[in-house]
Amino acid sequence: MAQSSFPYRGRRQALAGIAAFLLLSAANLLSPLAVQAADEAGSQLVFKTERVIVFKDGYCLVLKRGVAVADPTGAVYTDSVPDAAVLGSFWAIPKEGRLLSMVAGWEEARTTEEKQLPCLQTIEVLKANVGQKCSVQLPDNSILQGTIQEVLTQETTAPVDDSLRSVLALSSDSPVASRLALSSSRPVPDSATRTVSGITGTYFVLRGEQGDVLLAANDIRRLTIAKMKTALSRKLTTTQRTKRLTFRFAEPGQRRELLIAYFRPGVRWIPTYRIDLGEPGGKEKVAEIAMQAELLNEGEDLIEAPLDIVVGVPNFRFRTLPSPLTLEQALRNALAQAAPQLMSQFDSNALSNALFTQRAGEFRRDRAAVAEQPQAGTIELPPELTAGAAQELFVYHLTPLTLRRGERAAVPVLTAKVPYRDVYTWDLHPKRADIATAPSGAGVSSPLVLSENQVWRQIELVNATPLPWTTGAAMIVQGQQPLAQELLTYTSPKDLCRVPVTVAVDLRGSFAEQEIDRQLQALNWDGYHYAKIRNRTSLTLRNNKSQSVDVEITLRVGGRAEQASLDGRITLAPFRAEDWENYRGSPAVNNSSTVFWKTTLPPGEKFEPSVEYQFYARH
């Protein structure tokens, strides 16, 4: 990713709390709204999204500002009620005036309009032409002439069906069709009930020269009318049940500006990184790291809304419970709401805990060692981006963005050049099978199940920027050559993180186990005899590269390590079941030991450490 030529302009701020930071920041945005829109709407609040603070766990804090004029009772209202606000997170803050209450409820509105619709039955044609002269041919081919005096019908109502929607869609001059969304190509809200009036009947009265004749509409074989009308006026009625929030102030008739804030699921961001190690063979090891935020919106439409993305996850105890003010009946699952396909993929993957929660790296060096690293590394941000911190949550401020529900977006956040070094790590964890032991001197050693002797190349990055790196997927490249995709874990400024790259093919390791001594019945524990067995483990690591490499070796075994050669550092821990297979003894008799070696291995040289340890085996 090309670096931006604009300098970093953000600054870190320590505030009393993240909630205070977010609410006060929004409250201080005093740019006036379009007051003419408020005047036109009367006491209905005209809301504009002023800020959305997005967290990595699929939740966000939404801040909206609205303007309206209080009615004679001091009330203003909105029908834009959030559908998934979290319990206890829904707050209304007036710019001025005393807010007495906030009431959530349902409003039912009914609208009726007259519409000329085609006649589909004979009785409807007769009704449309009352008072017209006509000629009627009956089943016996006799013809009667006269005036349609009266049509005997009753009014009916029925739901609008698909055929009627199609008829309404053909009428381009129908304001009802557009307003009620009756076109079959547009879905309508489930809460709206739509009915259309009609008529039902069998008989009509034909007035002729000799008097009135009562005829059945179904007996007409042919009907002749000059300038026949084929459309009948019908009533379209729509009943819409909508949520409504009403805010009541102490003083009526005053213009009120109101800020509402609520915490809801449905919007998340995922950090992704690109780490370019530069062309191979360079004198200085400097990596260019680029971070972008991938935004997923399954909550609500965001129109030109300033976005903040947060490093860290706030503690909301009741995040799975909707606020009563949303009038929702069911609980919401935030991860499924934000990205159902993505979450279903990660639910069975332990990596999800690392990707979508704040997790520190597995490796950290002492601060003193960090201080030895170069302090170079100028952060470069696009000009519209800044950064600020609040307690344990770090905030990146993004430019306003339009992101409708169901849409995704990727926004560049930062690029920086940071120092790095290559570290080659060899981790061994042999598992011992606890089987019956043989007498001393029999030459039988305990069988081992070894992990593969793979030496991994890792890059150790120094965060020489003023911004933290949050946990995210990282693509590692060297020039045009892709090397790996791994996980970059949370790294504070001036701290270190390691990212695995690939298995090193030019570093080969071997492992050998030798029994030194065996003492039968050396321990009696809980009624069982245990043999004390002493082993020596020898490691060999050879560097076949043309340059020196930094190497770290970690060996973990079940038992108590007594001594390690070549300055190996021994760490003892209580018994760990994962060190053994089919363990039959007591956990109290054996330790778990970890031995660590660190060295620089010249080209063509070997590093051959060893460790002696003991363990007890039941027999």
C-alpha positions in Angstrom: 0.0 0.0 0.0 1.4 3.4 -0.9 2.3 5.6 2.0 0.4 8.8 2.5 2.4 12.0 2.3 0.4 13.6 5.1 1.8 13.8 8.6 0.1 12.2 11.6 -2.1 14.8 13.2 -3.8 12.9 16.0 -3.2 13.0 19.7 -3.9 10.8 22.6 -6.3 11.9 25.4 -6.9 10.3 28.7 -10.6 10.8 29.8 -12.6 9.7 32.8 -14.5 7.1 30.9 -15.3 6.0 27.4 -19.0 6.7 27.8 -18.3 10.3 28.9 -15.8 10.7 26.0 -18.3 9.6 23.4 -21.3 11.5 24.8 -19.4 14.7 25.5 -17.8 14.6 22.1 -21.2 14.4 20.4 -22.7 17.1 22.7 -19.9 19.5 21.7 -20.7 19.2 18.0 -22.8 22.4 17.9 -23.1 22.7 14.1 -26.7 23.8 13.4 -29.1 21.3 11.8 -31.5 22.2 9.0 -34.1 24.1 11.0 -36.4 24.5 8.1 -36.8 20.7 8.0 -37.8 20.8 11.7 -40.3 23.6 11.0 -41.9 21.6 8.2 -42.1 18.5 10.4 -43.7 20.4 13.4 -43.3 18.4 16.6 -41.7 15.4 14.7 -38.0 15.2 15.4 -35.8 15.3 12.3 -32.8 13.1 13.3 -29.3 13.1 11.8 -26.7 10.5 12.7 -23.8 12.5 14.2 -21.5 9.7 15.1 -21.2 5.9 15.2 -18.6 4.2 17.5 -18.0 0.7 16.2 -16.5 -2.1 18.3 -14.9 -5.3 17.1 -17.4 -7.6 18.8 -20.3 -6.6 16.6 -21.8 -3.8 18.7 -21.8 0.0 18.1 -22.8 3.1 19.9 -25.1 5.4 17.8 -25.5 9.1 18.5 -28.2 11.1 16.7 -29.3 14.7 17.0 -32.9 15.9 16.2 -34.7 19.2 16.2 -38.5 19.8 16.6 -40.9 22.3 18.1 -42.8 21.0 21.2 -46.6 20.8 20.8 -49.1 22.4 23.3 -48.5 19.6 25.7 -44.7 20.0 25.5 -44.1 16.8 23.5 -41.9 16.1 20.5 -41.8 12.6 18.9 -40.1 10.4 16.4 -41.2 7.2 14.6 -37.5 6.2 14.0 -37.3 3.9 17.0 -34.1 1.8 17.3 -35.0 -1.9 16.9 -32.2 -3.4 18.9 -30.9 -1.0 21.6 -29.3 -2.8 24.6 -31.0 -2.7 28.0 -29.9 0.4 29.9 -28.0 2.1 27.1 -30.8 4.2 25.6 -30.5 7.8 26.7 -31.9 11.2 25.6 -30.0 14.4 26.3 -31.6 17.8 25.6 -29.4 20.7 24.6 -31.6 22.9 26.8 -34.9 22.7 28.6 -36.1 20.1 31.2 -37.0 16.7 29.8 -39.8 15.2 31.9 -40.2 11.7 30.3 -39.5 9.5 27.3 -42.4 7.1 26.4 -42.3 4.3 23.8 -45.5 3.1 22.3 -47.4 2.1 19.2 -49.3 4.5 16.9 -51.9 3.3 14.5 -52.6 5.4 11.4 -55.3 4.7 8.8 -55.5 6.4 5.4 -58.3 6.0 2.8 -58.3 7.0 -0.9 -60.6 6.7 -3.8 -59.2 4.8 -6.8 -60.7 4.1 -10.2 -60.1 0.4 -10.8 -61.1 -1.8 -13.8 -64.4 -3.7 -13.5 -63.8 -7.4 -13.4 -67.4 -8.7 -13.1 -70.7 -7.9 -14.9 -72.3 -6.6 -11.7 -69.4 -4.1 -11.4 -70.0 -2.8 -15.0 -73.7 -2.3 -14.3 -72.8 -0.4 -11.1 -70.5 1.9 -13.0 -73.1 2.7 -15.6 -76.2 3.4 -13.4 -78.5 5.9 -15.2 -77.2 4.9 -18.6 -79.4 3.5 -21.4 -78.5 0.0 -22.5 -79.5 -3.0 -24.6 -79.5 -6.5 -22.8 -79.5 -9.8 -24.6 -80.9 -12.6 -22.5 -80.3 -16.5 -22.7 -83.4 -17.0 -24.9 -81.9 -14.4 -27.4 -84.6 -11.9 -26.5 -83.4 -8.3 -26.2 -84.6 -5.7 -23.7 -83.9 -2.0 -23.8 -84.0 0.6 -21.1 -82.1 2.5 -18.5 -80.1 0.9 -15.6 -82.2 2.2 -12.8 -80.6 0.5 -9.8 -78.0 -2.2 -9.0 -78.8 -4.2 -5.9 -75.4 -4.7 -4.2 -73.7 -4.8 -0.8 -70.2 -3.3 -0.1 -67.4 -5.7 0.8 -63.7 -5.3 1.9 -60.9 -7.7 1.1 -57.1 -7.7 1.4 -55.1 -6.4 -1.5 -54.0 -9.5 -3.5 -51.2 -9.9 -6.1 -53.6 -9.3 -9.0 -54.7 -6.0 -7.6 -51.1 -5.0 -6.9 -50.3 -5.6 -10.5 -53.3 -3.5 -11.6 -52.2 -0.6 -9.3 -48.6 -0.8 -10.6 -49.8 -0.2 -14.1 -51.3 3.1 -13.1 -48.5 5.6 -13.2 -50.6 8.5 -12.0 -51.6 6.7 -8.8 -50.2 8.5 -5.7 -51.7 5.7 -3.6 -49.7 3.1 -5.3 -46.4 4.9 -4.7 -47.1 5.9 -1.2 -48.4 2.5 0.0 -45.8 0.6 -1.9 -48.4 -1.7 -3.6 -46.2 -2.5 -6.5 -45.4 -6.2 -6.7 -41.7 -5.4 -7.2 -41.4 -3.6 -3.9 -41.8 -5.4 -0.5 -44.2 -3.8 1.9 -43.8 -3.6 5.7 -45.3 -6.5 7.5 -46.9 -4.2 10.0 -49.1 -2.5 7.3 -52.6 -3.9 6.6 -54.1 -3.0 3.2 -57.7 -3.6 2.1 -59.8 -2.6 -0.9 -63.5 -2.1 -1.0 -65.8 -4.0 -3.5 -69.3 -5.0 -4.2 -71.3 -8.2 -4.3 -74.8 -8.7 -5.7 -76.9 -10.6 -8.2 -79.8 -8.4 -9.5 -80.3 -5.1 -11.1 -83.4 -3.1 -12.2 -83.9 -2.2 -15.9 -86.5 0.6 -16.5 -88.2 0.4 -19.9 -91.3 1.8 -21.5 -93.6 -0.8 -19.9 -92.1 -0.5 -16.4 -89.2 -1.8 -14.3 -87.8 -5.3 -14.9 -85.7 -7.2 -12.3 -82.9 -9.1 -14.0 -80.0 -11.3 -12.9 -76.6 -10.0 -13.9 -75.5 -13.6 -14.7 -78.3 -13.9 -17.3 -76.8 -11.2 -19.5 -75.3 -12.6 -22.7 -74.6 -9.3 -24.3 -74.6 -5.8 -22.8 -74.6 -2.7 -25.1 -74.1 0.8 -23.7 -73.0 3.9 -25.5 -69.7 5.2 -24.1 -69.6 2.3 -21.5 -67.7 3.0 -18.3 -65.4 0.1 -17.4 -63.9 1.4 -14.2 -65.5 1.6 -10.7 -64.5 3.9 -7.8 -63.1 1.8 -4.9 -61.7 2.7 -1.6 -58.1 1.7 -0.7 -57.5 1.6 3.0 -54.1 1.3 4.7 -53.7 0.7 8.4 -50.1 1.2 9.5 -49.0 0.3 13.1 -45.7 2.0 13.9 -43.4 2.5 16.9 -43.2 5.9 18.4 -41.0 7.6 20.9 -42.5 10.7 22.6 -40.3 13.1 24.6 -42.2 15.4 26.9 -40.7 18.7 28.1 -41.9 21.1 30.8 -42.4 24.0 28.4 -44.7 23.8 25.3 -44.2 25.5 22.0 -40.4 25.7 22.3 -37.8 24.6 19.7 -36.0 21.6 21.2 -32.7 20.0 20.1 -32.3 16.5 21.4 -29.3 14.1 21.4 -30.1 10.4 21.7 -27.5 7.7 22.2 -27.9 3.9 22.3 -25.8 0.8 22.2 -26.9 -1.8 19.7 -25.7 -4.9 17.8 -25.3 -5.1 14.0 -22.2 -3.2 13.1 -18.7 -4.4 13.5 -15.2 -3.8 12.2 -12.4 -6.3 11.5 -8.8 -5.1 11.2 -6.6 -6.6 8.5 -2.9 -6.0 7.9 -0.4 -6.1 5.1 3.3 -6.5 6.2 5.8 -5.9 3.5 9.4 -7.0 4.5 10.9 -5.2 1.5 13.2 -6.7 -1.1 15.5 -9.5 0.2 19.1 -8.6 0.8 18.5 -5.1 2.1 20.9 -3.6 4.7 18.3 -2.5 7.1 15.4 -4.7 8.2 12.5 -2.3 8.0 8.9 -3.5 7.3 6.1 -1.5 6.0 2.9 -2.3 7.8 -0.5 -1.2 6.5 -3.8 -1.5 8.4 -7.3 -1.3 7.0 -10.7 -1.6 8.7 -13.3 -3.9 7.1 -16.7 -2.7 8.1 -19.8 -4.9 8.2 -23.3 -3.3 8.6 -26.3 -5.4 9.4 -27.9 -2.9 11.8 -29.3 0.3 10.2 -28.6 2.7 7.3 -25.7 5.0 8.0 -25.8 8.1 5.8 -22.7 10.3 5.8 -22.1 9.3 9.4 -18.7 10.0 11.0 -17.3 6.6 12.2 -15.1 5.8 15.1 -13.5 2.4 15.3 -12.4 1.2 18.7 -9.4 -0.9 19.7 -10.8 -2.8 22.7 -14.1 -4.2 23.7 -16.3 -2.5 26.4 -17.9 -4.4 29.1 -21.7 -4.4 28.7 -23.2 -6.9 31.0 -26.7 -6.8 29.5 -25.7 -6.7 25.8 -28.0 -9.6 24.9 -31.1 -8.0 26.4 -33.0 -5.4 24.3 -34.1 -2.2 26.0 -37.9 -2.1 26.7 -37.9 1.2 24.8 -37.3 -0.7 21.5 -40.6 -2.6 22.0 -38.8 -5.8 20.9 -40.0 -9.2 22.0 -37.0 -11.4 21.1 -33.4 -11.3 22.2 -30.7 -10.3 19.7 -27.5 -12.2 18.9 -24.9 -9.6 18.0 -22.5 -11.7 16.1 -25.1 -13.4 14.0 -26.7 -10.0 13.4 -23.5 -8.5 12.3 -22.2 -11.2 10.0 -24.1 -14.5 10.1 -22.0 -16.3 7.5 -18.8 -15.2 9.0 -19.8 -16.1 12.5 -21.1 -19.5 11.5 -17.7 -20.2 10.1 -15.8 -19.1 13.2 -18.1 -20.5 15.8 -16.3 -23.9 15.6 -12.9 -22.3 15.2 -10.8 -21.4 18.2 -9.3 -18.7 16.2 -12.4 -16.6 16.5 -11.5 -15.8 20.1 -8.3 -14.3 18.8 -9.7 -12.5 15.9 -12.6 -10.8 17.5 -11.5 -10.1 21.1 -8.7 -8.1 22.5 -5.8 -10.5 23.0 -2.2 -9.7 23.8 0.6 -11.5 21.9 2.1 -14.6 23.4 5.6 -13.1 23.4 6.7 -10.0 25.1 10.3 -8.8 25.9 11.3 -6.7 28.8 10.9 -3.0 28.5 14.6 -2.6 28.8 15.1 -4.8 25.8 12.5 -2.8 23.9 14.3 0.4 24.6 17.4 -0.9 22.8 15.5 -1.1 19.6 15.5 1.8 17.1 12.9 4.4 17.8 12.4 5.1 14.1 9.0 4.6 12.6 6.9 7.6 11.5 3.2 6.9 11.4 1.5 8.0 8.3 -2.3 8.5 8.1 -4.6 9.8 5.5 -5.3 13.5 6.2 -8.9 12.9 7.4 -7.9 10.4 10.0 -6.8 11.1 13.6 -6.4 8.9 16.7 -7.3 9.3 20.3 -7.3 7.1 23.4 -9.7 6.8 26.3 -8.9 4.5 29.3 -8.4 1.0 27.9 -10.2 1.7 24.6 -8.3 3.3 21.8 -10.3 5.2 19.1 -9.5 5.8 15.4 -11.7 8.6 13.9 -12.6 7.9 10.3 -14.1 10.3 7.7 -17.9 10.4 7.3 -19.2 7.3 5.4 -22.4 6.1 3.8 -22.9 2.5 4.6 -26.4 1.1 4.2 -27.7 -2.0 6.0 -26.2 -5.1 4.3 -23.3 -3.3 2.8 -19.5 -3.8 3.5 -16.6 -1.4 3.2 -12.9 -1.3 3.6 -11.2 1.9 4.8 -7.4 2.4 5.0 -6.4 3.4 8.5 -2.7 3.7 8.8 0.7 2.9 7.2 4.0 2.9 9.0 7.6 1.7 8.6 8.9 -0.2 11.6 12.0 -2.2 12.4 11.9 -6.0 12.6 14.2 -8.9 12.9 14.1 -12.6 12.0 13.8 -15.1 14.9 13.9 -18.9 14.4 12.1 -20.9 17.0 12.1 -24.6 17.7 9.4 -25.8 20.1 9.5 -29.5 21.2 6.9 -31.2 23.4 7.4 -35.0 23.5 4.6 -36.9 25.1 5.5 -39.9 27.4 3.4 -43.0 27.5 3.0 -44.2 31.1 3.5 -48.0 30.8 4.8 -50.6 33.2 8.5 -50.3 33.6 11.1 -53.0 33.2 13.9 -53.9 35.8 17.0 -51.7 35.9 19.7 -52.7 33.4 17.3 -54.3 30.9 18.1 -51.5 28.4 14.4 -50.7 27.8 13.7 -46.9 27.6 10.3 -45.3 27.8 8.8 -44.9 24.4 8.1 -41.3 23.3 5.6 -39.7 20.9 7.5 -36.8 19.4 6.1 -33.7 17.6 7.6 -32.9 14.3 11.0 -31.2 14.6 10.0 -28.0 12.7 12.0 -24.8 13.1 9.8 -21.8 12.3 10.8 -18.5 11.0 9.1 -15.6 12.8 9.3 -11.9 12.4 9.6 -9.8 15.5 8.1 -6.4 14.9 8.7 -3.3 17.0 5.7 -1.0 17.3 7.7 2.2 17.0 4.5 4.2 16.4 2.2 6.1 18.9 -0.7 3.9 18.0 -1.6 0.4 19.2 -2.0 -2.5 16.8 -5.1 -4.5 17.4 -5.6 -8.2 16.8 -6.2 -9.0 13.1 -5.3 -11.1 10.1 -2.0 -10.2 8.5 -0.8 -10.9 5.0 3.0 -11.1 4.9 4.8 -10.3 1.6 8.4 -9.6 0.5 8.3 -7.4 -2.5 5.9 -9.1 -4.9 6.3 -12.5 -3.3 3.6 -13.6 -0.8 5.1 -15.4 2.2 2.3 -16.2 4.6 -1.0 -15.2 6.2 -1.0 -15.2 10.0 -2.4 -13.5 13.0 -1.0 -10.2 14.4 -1.8 -9.9 18.0 -2.5 -6.8 20.1 0.7 -4.7 20.5 1.0 -1.5 22.5 3.3 1.3 21.3 7.0 0.5 22.0 6.1 -3.1 22.5 7.0 -6.2 20.4 5.0 -8.8 18.7 5.9 -11.9 16.7 4.2 -13.2 13.6 5.0 -16.7 12.3 6.0 -16.8 8.7 7.0 -20.3 7.5 8.9 -23.5 8.4 12.7 -22.9 7.8 14.0 -25.5 5.3 17.7 -24.7 6.0 17.6 -25.3 9.8 17.4 -28.9 10.8 16.9 -30.3 14.3 17.1 -33.7 15.8 16.1 -35.1 19.1 17.6 -38.1 21.1 16.5 -39.6 24.4 18.7 -41.7 26.7 17.9 -43.4 30.0 20.6 -42.8 32.6 19.3 -44.5 35.7 16.3 -46.5 37.0 15.4 -47.1 40.6 12.4 -49.5 41.3 10.2 -48.9 44.3 11.8 -45.5 44.8 8.5 -44.1 46.0 5.3 -45.4 47.5 2.3 -43.2 47.0 -1.3 -43.9 47.8 -0.6 -47.6 48.0 1.3 -47.9 44.7 5.0 -48.3 43.9 6.8 -45.9 41.6 10.1 -46.2 39.8 12.4 -43.2 39.6 13.8 -42.9 36.1 16.5 -40.4 35.0 16.8 -39.5 31.4 19.0 -37.3 29.3 17.6 -35.5 26.3 20.0 -34.3 23.6 19.1 -31.8 20.9 21.0 -30.9 17.7 20.3 -27.9 15.6 22.3 -27.2 12.5 22.3 -23.9 10.5 22.7 -24.6 6.8 22.1 -21.0 5.8 24.8 -18.6 4.5 24.2 -16.1 7.4 24.0 -16.2 11.2 20.5 -16.6 12.7 19.0 -15.9 16.1 17.6 -19.1 17.5 15.3 -19.9 20.4 14.6 -23.5 21.5 11.9 -24.5 23.9 11.6 -28.0 25.3 8.8 -29.2 27.5 8.7 -32.6 29.2 6.8 -34.4 31.9 9.0 -34.7 34.9 11.5 -32.6 36.9 14.4 -31.1 35.0 17.6 -31.1 37.1 20.3 -29.5 34.9 20.6 -28.1 31.4 23.7 -27.4 29.4 24.7 -24.3 27.5 22.9 -21.9 29.9 19.5 -23.4 29.4 16.8 -21.8 31.7 14.7 -24.3 33.6 11.1 -23.5 34.7 9.2 -25.9 36.8 5.4 -26.2 36.9 2.9 -28.6 38.4 1.8 -31.7 36.7 0.2 -31.2 33.2 -1.9 -34.0 31.7 -1.0 -33.0 28.2 2.6 -34.1 28.8 1.5 -37.7 29.0 -0.5 -40.4 27.2 -2.6 -42.8 29.2 -1.1 -41.6 32.5 -1.9 -44.0 35.4 -0.1 -42.4 38.3 -0.9 -39.7 40.7 -0.5 -36.0 39.5 1.2 -35.3 42.8 4.4 -37.2 42.0 5.5 -35.6 38.7 6.2 -32.0 37.6 6.1 -30.4 34.2 9.4 -28.8 33.1 10.2 -26.2 30.4 13.7 -25.6 29.3 14.6 -22.5 27.2 17.8 -21.8 25.1 18.6 -18.7 23.2 21.7 -18.3 20.9 23.0 -16.9 17.7 24.0 -19.7 15.4 26.7 -19.0 12.7 26.4 -20.5 9.2 27.4 -24.1 9.0 27.6 -24.5 12.8 25.7 -26.7 15.2 24.0 -26.0 18.6 23.8 -29.1 20.8 22.2 -28.5 24.2 21.1 -31.3 26.6 19.0 -31.6 29.7 18.8 -34.2 32.4 15.5 -34.8 34.1 13.7 -37.4 36.3 10.1 -38.7 36.5 8.2 -41.3 38.4 6.4 -44.2 36.7 3.9 -46.5 38.5 4.7 -50.2 38.4 
